[in-house]
Amino acid sequence: MKIAGFDIGGANTDLAIIDFEDGEIKNIEVDFEYLPMWSNNDDLSHVLIELIEKICPVSEIDAVGISMTAELVDAYDTKKDGVLDVVKKCEETFTCPIAYVGVDGMLSKEEIEKAPLKAAAANWIATAQIATLISDNCIFIDTGSTTTDIIPIKDAKECAIGKSDFDRSATGELVYTGTLRTNLASFLDKVELNGKQYRVASELFAQTADVYMVLDLITEKDYICDTFDGEGKSKIDCARRIARVVCADLEMLSMEDIVEMSEFIHQKQVEQIADGLRQVHETQNLDLIVTTGLGKDILDRPAAELLGLEVKSMGDILSDDECTVAPAIGTAVMMEKYLN
């Protein structure tokens, strides 16, 4: 049986196609595409088909599982509207069996229509399926391009206190910060450079992808989102944007200055994630951290180590590319169980 699992985010749509044989995973193939749902949500159906066709003919897919976080984008007045629009587009796209990840497990179209918010931002439920393969008792951290999920697992079941993004933002289980798309001014008020502290400009000048390009922690291939100024993604382009954060430019600051600033910024984002992790750790008394996502080594491991916690990576059982789309893999796994 060949199952496609999609994780439809606000900025990226991720795909995992898994071949199952007697309930066992025989092969996993993954891909993703940048799709800004706040402006291009009408392209969703096309992107879903296009992603599958890069791997195999759509006719080979036996079932499709969907998780989503795109319902929060400002193209929709409410999250309910977003969920129902995504479901409508998915139902119009596929004729094979389809179901959706919700906080209580997989849900049919009819069940979603009765309680749409059960599917809102529930992709972390799918990721928990993969984390339990490493440990039945742990906290997994999944930092993607935009957000960080920090989810406790006990006795092989997720035990998050919050069930919605709103609730989880209070429990430490959601930190709205990511490896690529986070505005630096959202978590900085000052930047240290050459022994001085410079207050930052609260503008859309630079994002975290710019910092991690300068520090050689990501490549241009990883930098899949748009830049704030519409310019390129080279290290010089990124450095130019970072300089603007302190109202400067590359005639005023050297590349060495930009690297020093970037190292400081990196540490501040690690501390931001560590703050959420500390809250979950103290609440749940779990000491093993399992990391995944694009930021697993860039942000999550340093955050756990900052707190003196034991760290394992989903990279021990998945490739880096698979870790980046872990919710899509978990969604396909949940769909296979749902069918059987």
C-alpha positions in Angstrom: 0.0 0.0 0.0 1.3 3.4 -1.0 0.2 6.3 1.2 0.8 10.0 0.7 1.1 12.1 3.9 0.9 15.9 3.5 1.6 18.6 6.1 0.0 21.8 4.7 1.7 24.8 6.4 1.2 28.5 6.0 4.4 28.8 4.0 5.5 25.2 3.1 3.6 22.1 2.0 5.5 18.9 2.8 5.0 15.4 1.4 6.0 12.0 2.4 5.0 8.9 0.3 5.4 5.7 2.3 5.3 2.1 0.9 3.7 -0.2 3.5 3.8 -4.0 3.4 1.8 -5.8 6.1 1.9 -2.6 8.2 5.7 -2.3 8.0 7.4 0.7 6.3 9.4 -0.5 3.3 10.3 2.8 1.7 9.9 6.6 2.3 10.3 9.3 -0.3 9.8 13.0 0.6 9.6 16.4 -1.0 8.3 19.9 -0.2 7.4 23.1 -1.9 7.2 26.7 -0.8 3.5 27.8 -1.0 2.5 31.0 0.8 -1.0 30.2 1.7 -1.8 33.8 2.7 -1.6 34.8 -1.0 -1.6 31.7 -3.1 -4.0 29.3 -1.4 -5.9 28.7 -4.6 -2.7 26.9 -5.9 -3.0 24.3 -3.2 -4.6 21.6 -5.4 -2.0 22.0 -8.1 0.9 21.9 -5.6 -0.4 18.7 -4.0 -0.6 16.9 -7.4 2.7 18.3 -8.5 4.5 17.1 -5.4 3.2 13.6 -5.8 4.1 13.5 -9.5 7.7 14.3 -8.7 7.9 11.0 -7.0 5.3 8.7 -8.7 2.1 8.8 -10.7 -0.9 10.0 -8.7 -2.7 6.8 -9.8 -0.3 4.7 -7.6 -1.4 6.4 -4.4 -3.9 4.3 -2.4 -4.8 6.9 0.3 -3.9 10.4 1.4 -3.5 11.7 4.9 -3.6 15.5 5.6 -2.3 17.5 8.5 -2.4 21.3 8.5 -1.3 24.6 10.1 -2.3 26.8 7.1 -5.6 27.7 8.7 -4.0 30.5 10.7 -2.9 32.6 7.6 -4.5 35.9 7.2 -6.3 34.9 4.0 -8.9 33.4 6.3 -11.1 35.4 8.7 -11.2 32.5 11.2 -9.3 29.2 11.7 -12.6 27.4 11.1 -12.7 29.0 7.6 -9.1 28.0 6.9 -9.6 24.3 7.9 -12.8 24.0 5.9 -11.1 25.6 2.8 -8.1 23.3 3.0 -10.4 20.2 3.4 -12.6 21.4 0.4 -9.5 21.8 -1.8 -8.1 18.4 -0.7 -11.4 16.6 -1.3 -11.7 18.1 -4.8 -8.1 17.0 -5.6 -8.2 13.3 -4.7 -10.6 10.4 -5.3 -8.8 7.9 -3.1 -9.6 7.6 0.6 -8.6 10.7 2.5 -8.5 11.6 6.2 -7.2 14.4 8.4 -5.0 14.6 11.5 -6.9 15.9 14.5 -6.2 16.2 18.2 -8.1 13.0 18.8 -6.6 11.1 15.8 -7.6 10.8 12.2 -10.9 12.3 11.2 -13.1 12.0 8.1 -14.4 14.9 6.1 -17.7 14.6 7.8 -16.1 14.6 11.3 -14.0 17.7 10.4 -17.1 19.5 9.2 -18.7 19.0 12.6 -15.7 20.1 14.6 -13.2 22.0 12.3 -10.9 23.2 15.0 -9.9 19.6 16.0 -7.8 19.7 12.8 -6.3 23.1 13.3 -2.5 23.0 13.8 -2.6 19.4 14.8 0.4 18.3 12.9 2.4 17.8 16.1 0.1 14.9 16.8 1.6 13.2 13.7 5.2 14.0 14.7 4.6 12.3 18.0 4.2 9.1 16.1 7.8 9.2 15.0 9.2 10.4 18.3 7.9 7.3 20.1 10.1 5.2 17.8 13.1 6.6 19.7 11.6 6.7 23.3 8.3 6.1 25.0 9.1 8.9 27.5 10.6 12.1 26.1 10.0 15.7 25.0 10.3 16.1 21.2 11.2 19.5 19.7 10.3 20.2 16.1 11.6 23.5 14.8 10.6 24.2 11.2 10.9 27.3 9.1 8.4 29.2 11.2 7.5 27.6 14.6 8.7 25.3 17.3 6.6 22.5 18.8 7.7 21.2 22.2 5.6 18.1 23.0 5.8 15.8 26.0 5.4 12.0 25.4 4.7 9.5 28.3 4.1 5.8 27.9 4.3 6.3 24.1 1.5 8.8 24.0 1.6 12.6 23.6 0.5 14.3 26.8 0.5 17.9 25.8 -1.5 20.2 28.2 -2.5 22.5 25.4 -4.5 21.2 22.4 -4.7 24.4 20.3 -1.9 26.8 19.3 -3.6 29.4 21.6 -3.4 27.1 24.6 0.1 25.8 23.8 1.5 29.3 23.6 0.8 29.5 27.3 2.2 26.1 28.3 5.6 26.3 26.5 4.5 23.7 24.0 4.5 26.2 21.1 7.2 28.8 20.6 6.4 30.9 17.5 10.0 31.0 16.3 11.7 29.2 13.4 14.8 28.6 11.4 13.9 30.7 8.3 10.9 33.0 8.5 11.2 34.7 11.9 11.6 38.4 12.0 14.7 39.2 14.0 13.0 42.1 15.7 10.4 39.7 17.1 12.9 38.3 19.7 15.6 40.9 19.9 15.6 44.4 21.5 19.3 44.9 21.4 22.3 43.4 19.6 25.8 43.2 21.1 28.7 44.2 18.8 32.2 45.3 19.7 31.4 45.6 23.3 28.4 47.8 22.8 24.7 47.2 22.8 22.7 48.5 19.8 18.9 48.8 19.9 17.3 47.1 16.9 14.9 48.6 14.3 11.5 47.1 14.6 11.1 46.6 10.9 10.9 43.7 8.4 14.6 44.0 7.6 16.0 40.5 8.2 14.9 37.1 9.2 16.5 34.1 10.8 17.4 32.5 7.4 19.7 35.5 6.8 21.5 34.8 10.1 22.0 31.1 9.4 23.2 31.7 5.9 25.9 34.0 7.2 26.9 31.4 9.8 27.0 28.6 7.2 24.3 26.7 9.1 22.0 26.5 6.1 22.5 26.7 2.3 20.7 28.7 -0.3 18.8 25.4 -1.1 17.4 25.5 2.4 16.5 29.2 2.1 13.1 28.4 0.5 11.1 31.4 1.7 11.0 34.9 0.2 13.5 37.5 1.4 12.1 40.6 3.1 13.6 43.0 0.6 12.9 40.9 -2.5 16.7 40.6 -3.2 19.0 37.6 -3.4 20.0 34.9 -0.8 23.8 35.0 -1.0 25.8 35.6 2.1 26.4 39.2 1.1 22.7 39.8 0.5 21.9 38.3 3.9 24.6 40.4 5.5 23.2 43.5 4.0 19.8 42.8 5.5 21.2 42.0 8.9 23.1 45.3 8.9 19.8 47.2 8.5 18.6 45.7 11.8 20.9 48.1 13.6 20.3 50.9 11.1 23.6 50.3 9.4 25.0 49.0 6.0 28.0 47.2 4.7 30.0 50.4 4.3 29.6 50.9 8.1 30.0 47.2 9.2 32.5 44.6 8.1 31.6 41.0 7.3 33.3 40.1 10.6 30.9 42.5 12.4 27.9 40.8 10.7 29.2 37.3 11.8 29.6 38.6 15.4 26.1 40.0 15.3 24.7 36.7 13.9 26.4 34.6 16.6 24.7 36.8 19.2 21.3 36.6 17.5 21.7 32.8 17.2 22.3 32.5 20.9 19.2 34.6 21.7 17.0 32.4 19.6 18.4 29.3 21.3 17.5 30.9 24.6 14.0 31.7 23.4 13.4 28.0 22.6 15.1 26.9 25.8 12.6 29.0 27.8 9.7 27.0 26.3 11.5 23.8 26.8 12.3 24.6 30.5 8.6 25.2 31.1 7.6 21.8 29.6 10.5 20.0 31.3 9.5 21.4 34.7 5.9 20.6 34.2 6.3 17.0 32.9 9.6 16.0 34.6 11.0 14.4 31.4 14.7 14.6 30.8 15.2 13.1 27.3 14.8 15.5 24.4 14.2 14.2 20.8 14.9 16.8 18.1 13.7 17.0 14.6 12.9 19.5 11.8 15.2 21.9 9.9 16.3 23.4 13.2 17.1 20.2 15.1 20.9 20.8 15.2 20.9 24.5 14.7 18.5 25.5 17.5 17.0 22.5 19.3 20.1 20.6 20.4 21.8 23.8 21.7 18.6 24.7 23.6 18.4 21.3 25.3 22.2 21.3 26.1 21.8 24.8 27.6 19.4 23.2 30.1 21.7 20.3 30.7 19.2 17.8 29.2 20.0 14.5 27.3 19.5 14.9 23.6 18.7 12.4 20.8 18.0 13.2 17.2 15.3 11.8 14.9 18.3 11.8 12.6 19.2 8.5 14.2 16.3 6.8 12.4 15.5 9.2 9.6 17.6 11.2 7.0 17.9 14.9 7.4 15.4 15.4 4.6 13.0 13.1 6.3 13.4 14.9 9.6 12.5 18.2 7.9 9.1 16.8 6.9 8.6 14.6 10.0 4.9 15.7 10.4 4.2 14.5 6.8 5.8 11.1 7.6 3.8 10.8 10.8 0.6 11.7 8.9 1.1 8.9 6.5 1.8 6.5 9.4 -1.4 7.6 11.1 -3.4 7.2 7.8 -2.2 3.6 7.4 -3.3 2.8 10.9 -6.6 4.5 10.3 -7.3 2.4 7.3 -6.4 -0.8 9.1 
